[in-house]
Amino acid sequence: MFESMTMEGFILAIIIGTLAAIVYSLRILVLLERRIARLDINVEKIVRRIEKEELRIEAEERRIEHEIGVKKKKR
């Protein structure tokens, strides 16, 4: 009888340990997902900033070309 209780306790400990490992792994996955989301947001901000700068440069180029009388190339 004592041996079966020990075996049941051992199996219960394995199950609880496995569940704890799964919960910990899910916690790590959530933290990684949040970190990746922040990284994605930062990349989007950088892209928007570069896009604004490119549009400003293109507008400046058009203004300069207009001032010096350069005709546009046909595409």
Contacts in CASP RR format, 6 or more apart in sequence:
PFRMAT RR
TARGET T0000
AUTHOR 0000-0000-0000
METHOD contacts of the structure
MODEL  1
MFESMTMEGFILAIIIGTLAAIVYSLRILVLLERRIARLDINVEKIVRRI
EKEELRIEAEERRIEHEIGVKKKKR
65 72 0 8 1.000
END
